[in-house]
Amino acid sequence: MPLLSPAVLPVLLLIGSNLFMTTAWYGHLKFPGAPMWAAVMASWTIALVEYWLAVPANRIGYGTYSAAELKTIQEVISLAVFVGFAVFVLGEKLTWNHAVGFGLIAIGAFFIFRGPLK
């Protein structure tokens, strides 16, 4: 089954983990009146689910991907999830500065997967 392959499953698990992590880190911003202890405890509880997805993603993916490639996949997914969250949940606008910054990160990801320069 292709979705369970060590090339695809880690990516799917990392997408899921980043959905939870972004919610844990930034979801409480929608509730500025909540006490800090409640925000921390709610975020920590949500982040626990993130770990249950991220750790298996890295265990399954390591070998198919190098550690640097896994981290790059995670960061690219993290930024994509964050952009969606910032726009659709927090109502923020993206600027050209964001686009340029994310573009530079994409160029970095390209070089991680490209292999050694010759």
Summary of the structure (lengths in Angstrom):
residues: 118
radius of gyration: 16.2
end to end distance: 36.4
largest distance: 55.3
contacts: 315
relative contact order: 0.14
helix: 78%
strand: 2%
